[in-house]
């Protein structure tokens, strides 16, 4: 009769033997749908643009050089820093940061409110938060454009109430883009924070109140450190898609609100696009995101437990 130790060892061996075969579908999905497209994009970023569209399999750094340096119309002038693309990149960063802060400002109290409702009603509140995701992002962005336009419902309502005398021009401004980003990604902030707050032990807040701690001190010293993982997850989930967004800038903004996602999208449209340059910009964007994530991961690894 086998002892407990022998039985456990046999079970572990069986488990180890089955792990790799069971992981094969996951590896295939990750490899085909994530690793392979990124690898192709990296390869294309080093190719040469074909005059009539497409690429020539001649490896070069011209696409990256085009992003950072301006060598004139015919490429024979002394190189200067290409501020056009750098400005677009910077605009994308501050728009994404602002969208993240706005989503956090609204998302945290919203998540707190939902998590503190009776258990029987939380599902209803979460249902209301996720309703917009029943509709495609393109349709929602077009609807938002209709709402914000000069002759749209918002301006007509404000004028009928006598709050304004003429329509407010919002479309084709940075404000319109910011509203689009905020509207698109707010649930990405609410849901992770809600999951963190739901696990929070509210007895800690009661104990702090018994010790005469102010509400601000309780929030700063007790609540925020506990729900910090949810806040960070929400910020990452909002910042990354906002950084590469192109629907909101295209439909709600204009030439002065061009963002990096729009720049990439433009390079792959029609026969006049520049695929190597678009791929290079995408790789630069992905590298920036990876650097941010690695810095955060390293900071978390060094943080005291």
C-alpha positions as CSV (number, residue, x, y, z in Angstrom):
1,X,0.0,0.0,0.0
2,X,1.5,3.3,-1.1
3,X,2.1,5.9,1.6
4,X,0.8,9.5,1.4
5,X,4.2,10.8,0.2
6,X,4.4,8.3,-2.6
7,X,0.8,9.1,-3.7
8,X,1.5,12.8,-3.7
9,X,4.7,12.4,-5.7
10,X,2.8,10.3,-8.3
11,X,0.2,13.0,-8.6
12,X,2.8,15.7,-9.0
13,X,4.5,13.7,-11.7
14,X,1.2,13.3,-13.6
15,X,0.5,17.0,-13.3
16,X,4.0,17.9,-14.6
17,X,3.5,15.5,-17.5
18,X,0.2,17.1,-18.5
19,X,1.2,20.8,-18.0
20,X,3.1,21.3,-21.2
21,X,0.6,19.6,-23.6
22,X,-2.2,21.6,-22.0
23,X,-0.2,24.9,-22.5
24,X,0.3,24.2,-26.2
25,X,-2.9,26.0,-27.3
26,X,-2.0,29.1,-25.2
27,X,1.5,29.1,-26.7
28,X,0.1,28.9,-30.2
29,X,-2.4,31.8,-29.6
30,X,0.3,34.0,-28.1
31,X,2.8,33.1,-30.8
32,X,0.5,33.5,-33.8
33,X,-1.6,36.5,-32.6
34,X,1.0,38.5,-30.6
35,X,4.7,37.5,-31.2
36,X,4.4,36.9,-34.9
37,X,2.7,40.3,-35.7
38,X,5.2,42.2,-33.6
39,X,8.1,40.4,-35.2
40,X,6.7,41.2,-38.7
41,X,6.2,44.8,-37.7
42,X,9.8,45.0,-36.5
43,X,11.1,43.5,-39.8
44,X,9.0,45.9,-41.9
45,X,10.4,48.9,-39.9
46,X,13.8,48.1,-41.4
47,X,12.7,47.8,-45.0
48,X,12.6,50.3,-47.8
49,X,9.4,52.0,-49.1
50,X,8.4,51.1,-52.6
51,X,7.4,54.1,-54.7
52,X,3.9,52.7,-55.7
53,X,3.2,51.4,-52.2
54,X,4.4,48.3,-50.3
55,X,8.0,47.6,-49.5
56,X,11.3,46.6,-51.0
57,X,13.2,43.9,-49.2
58,X,16.3,46.1,-48.8
59,X,17.1,46.6,-45.1
60,X,17.8,50.1,-43.9
61,X,17.4,52.5,-41.0
62,X,15.7,55.1,-43.2
63,X,12.3,54.9,-41.5
64,X,13.8,55.6,-38.0
65,X,16.0,58.3,-39.5
66,X,12.8,59.9,-41.0
67,X,11.2,60.0,-37.6
68,X,14.0,61.7,-35.7
69,X,15.9,63.7,-38.5
70,X,14.8,66.1,-41.3
71,X,17.2,65.9,-44.2
72,X,15.2,68.1,-46.6
73,X,12.9,67.3,-49.5
74,X,15.5,65.5,-51.5
75,X,17.5,64.1,-48.5
76,X,20.7,66.1,-49.4
77,X,20.5,68.8,-46.7
78,X,22.3,68.7,-43.3
79,X,20.2,66.7,-40.8
80,X,18.1,68.6,-38.4
81,X,15.8,67.4,-35.6
82,X,12.4,66.5,-37.0
83,X,10.2,68.3,-34.5
84,X,7.0,67.5,-36.3
85,X,6.8,63.8,-35.3
86,X,8.3,64.5,-31.9
87,X,5.6,67.1,-31.2
88,X,2.9,64.5,-32.2
89,X,4.5,62.0,-29.9
90,X,4.6,64.5,-27.0
91,X,1.0,65.5,-27.7
92,X,0.0,61.9,-27.5
93,X,1.8,61.4,-24.2
94,X,0.2,64.4,-22.4
95,X,-3.2,63.6,-23.8
96,X,-2.9,60.0,-22.5
97,X,-1.6,61.2,-19.1
98,X,-4.5,63.7,-18.8
99,X,-7.1,61.1,-19.8
100,X,-5.6,58.8,-17.2
101,X,-5.8,61.5,-14.5
102,X,-9.4,62.4,-15.4
103,X,-10.4,58.7,-15.4
104,X,-8.8,58.3,-12.0
105,X,-10.5,61.4,-10.6
106,X,-13.9,60.2,-11.6
107,X,-13.2,56.4,-11.6
108,X,-12.0,56.1,-8.0
109,X,-15.1,57.7,-6.3
110,X,-17.3,55.8,-8.7
111,X,-15.7,52.5,-7.9
112,X,-15.8,53.3,-4.2
113,X,-19.5,54.1,-4.4
114,X,-20.3,50.8,-6.2
115,X,-18.2,48.7,-3.8
116,X,-20.0,50.2,-0.8
117,X,-23.5,49.5,-2.1
118,X,-25.5,46.5,-0.8
119,X,-24.4,43.3,-2.4
120,X,-27.7,42.9,-4.1
121,X,-27.4,46.2,-6.0
122,X,-23.7,46.1,-7.0
123,X,-24.4,44.1,-10.1
124,X,-26.9,46.7,-11.3
125,X,-24.3,49.5,-10.9
126,X,-21.6,47.4,-12.7
127,X,-24.1,46.7,-15.4
128,X,-24.7,50.4,-15.9
129,X,-20.9,51.0,-16.1
130,X,-20.4,48.4,-18.8
131,X,-23.4,49.2,-21.0
132,X,-21.3,51.4,-23.3
133,X,-19.2,48.4,-24.2
134,X,-22.2,46.7,-25.8
135,X,-21.7,49.1,-28.7
136,X,-18.7,49.3,-31.0
137,X,-16.1,52.0,-30.2
138,X,-16.5,53.5,-33.6
139,X,-20.2,53.9,-33.2
140,X,-19.8,55.4,-29.8
141,X,-17.2,57.9,-31.0
142,X,-19.4,59.0,-34.0
143,X,-22.3,59.4,-31.6
144,X,-20.1,61.6,-29.4
145,X,-19.2,63.7,-32.4
146,X,-22.9,64.2,-33.1
147,X,-23.5,65.2,-29.5
148,X,-20.6,67.7,-29.4
149,X,-21.0,69.4,-32.8
150,X,-22.0,73.0,-33.1
151,X,-25.6,72.2,-34.0
152,X,-25.7,69.1,-31.7
153,X,-28.0,68.3,-28.8
154,X,-25.5,69.7,-26.2
155,X,-25.3,73.1,-27.7
156,X,-29.0,73.3,-28.5
157,X,-29.8,72.4,-24.8
158,X,-27.5,75.0,-23.4
159,X,-28.8,77.7,-25.8
160,X,-32.5,76.8,-25.0
161,X,-31.6,77.2,-21.3
162,X,-30.1,80.6,-21.9
163,X,-26.7,79.5,-20.6
164,X,-24.9,80.4,-23.9
165,X,-25.9,82.8,-26.7
166,X,-24.0,81.0,-29.5
167,X,-22.8,77.4,-30.0
168,X,-19.5,76.4,-28.4
169,X,-17.1,75.0,-30.9
170,X,-15.7,71.8,-29.4
171,X,-15.1,69.6,-32.4
172,X,-11.6,69.6,-33.9
173,X,-10.0,70.7,-30.6
174,X,-7.9,69.0,-28.0
175,X,-10.8,69.2,-25.6
176,X,-12.9,67.1,-27.9
177,X,-10.2,64.5,-28.2
178,X,-9.8,64.4,-24.4
179,X,-13.5,64.0,-23.9
180,X,-13.4,61.1,-26.4
181,X,-10.5,59.4,-24.6
182,X,-12.1,59.9,-21.2
183,X,-15.5,58.5,-22.4
184,X,-13.9,55.5,-24.2
185,X,-11.7,54.3,-21.3
186,X,-13.3,55.3,-18.1
187,X,-14.7,51.7,-17.4
188,X,-11.1,50.5,-17.6
189,X,-10.3,52.6,-14.5
190,X,-13.5,51.8,-12.6
191,X,-13.5,48.0,-12.8
192,X,-9.9,47.3,-11.4
193,X,-10.4,49.8,-8.6
194,X,-13.8,48.3,-7.8
195,X,-12.2,44.9,-7.5
196,X,-9.6,46.3,-5.1
197,X,-12.0,48.2,-3.0
198,X,-14.4,45.2,-2.8
199,X,-11.6,43.3,-1.0
200,X,-10.8,46.2,1.3
201,X,-11.5,45.5,5.1
202,X,-13.6,48.5,6.1
203,X,-12.9,47.7,9.8
204,X,-9.5,49.4,9.2
205,X,-11.2,52.7,8.5
206,X,-13.4,52.2,11.6
207,X,-10.3,51.6,13.7
208,X,-8.6,54.7,12.3
209,X,-11.7,56.8,13.1
210,X,-11.7,55.4,16.7
211,X,-8.1,56.7,16.9
212,X,-9.2,60.2,15.8
213,X,-7.7,60.0,12.4
214,X,-9.2,62.4,9.9
215,X,-10.9,61.2,6.7
216,X,-8.0,62.5,4.6
217,X,-5.4,60.8,6.8
218,X,-7.4,57.5,6.7
219,X,-7.6,57.8,2.9
220,X,-3.9,58.6,2.5
221,X,-2.4,56.2,5.1
222,X,-4.8,53.2,5.0
223,X,-7.1,53.1,2.0
224,X,-4.8,54.2,-0.8
225,X,-2.0,51.8,0.1
226,X,-4.4,48.9,0.2
227,X,-6.2,49.6,-3.1
228,X,-3.0,50.8,-4.8
229,X,-2.7,47.7,-7.0
230,X,-6.2,48.4,-8.5
231,X,-5.3,52.0,-9.1
232,X,-2.1,51.1,-10.9
233,X,-3.8,48.5,-13.0
234,X,-6.5,51.0,-14.0
235,X,-3.9,53.7,-14.8
236,X,-2.0,51.2,-17.1
237,X,-5.3,50.0,-18.8
238,X,-6.2,53.6,-19.5
239,X,-2.8,55.1,-20.4
240,X,-1.7,52.5,-22.9
241,X,-4.8,52.5,-25.2
242,X,-5.1,56.3,-24.9
243,X,-1.5,56.6,-26.1
244,X,-2.2,54.7,-29.3
245,X,-5.7,55.8,-29.9
246,X,-6.7,57.0,-33.4
247,X,-10.5,57.0,-33.5
248,X,-10.9,59.9,-31.1
249,X,-8.3,62.1,-32.7
250,X,-9.5,61.3,-36.2
251,X,-13.3,61.8,-35.6
252,X,-13.2,64.4,-32.8
253,X,-10.0,66.3,-33.5
254,X,-8.3,67.8,-36.5
255,X,-4.9,68.5,-37.9
256,X,-3.8,70.3,-34.7
257,X,-4.8,67.4,-32.6
258,X,-3.0,64.7,-34.6
259,X,-1.8,61.8,-32.3
260,X,0.7,59.0,-32.7
261,X,-2.1,56.4,-33.4
262,X,-3.4,58.6,-36.2
263,X,0.1,58.9,-37.7
264,X,0.5,55.1,-37.7
265,X,-2.9,54.5,-39.2
266,X,-2.3,57.0,-42.0
267,X,0.9,55.2,-43.1
268,X,-1.0,52.0,-43.8
269,X,-3.8,53.5,-45.8
270,X,-4.0,53.3,-49.6
271,X,-1.1,52.9,-52.0
272,X,0.6,56.1,-50.9
273,X,1.3,55.0,-47.4
274,X,4.7,54.4,-46.0
275,X,4.6,51.0,-44.4
276,X,8.2,50.9,-43.1
277,X,7.8,54.4,-41.5
278,X,4.4,53.3,-40.0
279,X,6.1,50.2,-38.6
280,X,9.0,52.2,-37.2
281,X,6.6,54.6,-35.4
282,X,4.7,51.6,-34.0
283,X,7.9,50.1,-32.7
284,X,9.0,53.4,-31.1
285,X,5.6,53.6,-29.4
286,X,5.8,50.0,-28.2
287,X,9.3,50.6,-26.9
288,X,8.2,53.6,-24.9
289,X,5.3,51.6,-23.4
290,X,7.7,48.7,-22.5
291,X,10.1,51.1,-20.9
292,X,7.3,52.5,-18.7
293,X,6.1,49.0,-17.7
294,X,9.7,47.8,-17.0
295,X,10.4,50.9,-14.8
296,X,7.2,50.2,-12.9
297,X,8.0,46.5,-12.5
298,X,11.4,47.3,-11.2
299,X,10.1,49.9,-8.8
300,X,7.6,47.3,-7.5
301,X,10.3,44.7,-7.1
302,X,12.4,47.1,-5.0
303,X,9.4,48.3,-2.9
304,X,9.4,47.0,0.7
305,X,6.8,44.3,1.3
